[in-house]
């Protein structure tokens, strides 16, 4: 599903700079470890390529549902974990779906 989200992002927003993907260890105290999964379930994408990163994050979350059972979780989290603002793109292992809008 992560690949499907990434392809959607590439079609919709031609600029896609991945700043982090697979990691073999956690890099900050609140790191969930999702970047350490196999198959990979998260990537980080540069946000400074876009004039309105909040609008990009909202657009991604308007098109994908991370987990219908946990609507408070999102596919795109725009945040700064100490390494600069970026988009954290994540998918659930089985429940992420495309939202028809």
C-alpha positions in Angstrom: 0.0 0.0 0.0 2.9 2.4 0.6 3.9 2.0 -3.0 0.3 2.8 -4.1 0.3 6.0 -2.0 3.8 7.0 -3.4 2.6 6.5 -7.0 -0.5 8.6 -6.2 1.8 11.3 -4.8 4.1 11.2 -7.8 1.2 11.6 -10.2 -0.4 14.3 -8.2 2.8 16.2 -7.2 5.6 15.5 -9.5 8.3 16.6 -7.0 8.9 13.8 -4.5 12.1 13.9 -2.6 12.3 11.0 -0.1 14.4 12.1 2.9 14.1 8.8 4.8 12.7 5.3 4.3 14.0 2.1 5.9 15.9 2.6 9.1 17.5 -0.1 11.3 17.0 1.8 14.5 14.8 4.5 16.1 16.1 8.0 15.7 14.1 10.0 18.3 12.3 9.3 21.5 8.8 9.2 20.0 9.8 7.0 17.0 7.2 4.2 16.7 9.6 2.0 14.7 7.4 2.0 11.6 10.4 2.9 9.4 11.9 -0.4 10.6 9.2 -2.7 9.2 9.5 -5.3 6.4 7.7 -4.7 4.2 8.4 -1.0 4.6 5.3 1.0 5.8 6.7 4.5 6.1 8.7 7.1 4.2 9.6 10.7 4.9 9.2 13.2 2.1 10.6 16.7 1.9 8.0 19.4 2.6 9.9 22.5 1.7 9.4 21.8 -2.0 5.8 23.0 -1.6 4.6 26.5 -0.8 1.8 25.3 1.4 2.8 22.0 3.2 -0.4 22.0 5.3 -2.5 21.9 2.2 -0.5 19.0 0.8 -0.9 17.0 4.0 -4.6 17.7 4.1 -4.9 16.6 0.4 -3.2 13.3 1.1 -5.3 12.6 4.1 -8.5 13.5 2.2 -7.6 10.7 -0.3 -6.4 8.0 2.0 -7.6 6.5 5.3 -4.8 5.0 7.5 -7.1 2.7 9.4 -10.9 3.0 9.5 -10.9 1.5 13.0 -8.6 4.3 14.2 -9.7 7.5 12.4 -7.5 9.7 14.6 -4.4 8.2 12.8 -3.4 9.7 9.4 -1.5 8.6 6.3 0.3 11.9 6.2 1.7 13.6 9.3 3.4 17.0 8.7 5.7 17.5 11.6 9.2 18.2 12.8 10.8 15.5 15.0 14.0 17.5 15.4 15.4 17.0 11.9 13.3 19.7 10.2 9.7 19.8 9.0 8.7 17.0 6.6 5.9 14.8 5.6 5.8 11.4 7.3 3.8 9.1 5.0 2.7 5.9 6.7 0.4 3.0 6.0 -1.2 0.4 8.1 -0.1 -3.2 7.5 -3.5 -4.2 6.2 -6.1 -1.5 6.7 -5.0 1.6 4.7 -7.5 2.4 2.0 -8.1 4.9 -0.8 -10.9 7.3 0.1 -13.3 7.9 -2.8 -14.1 11.6 -2.8 
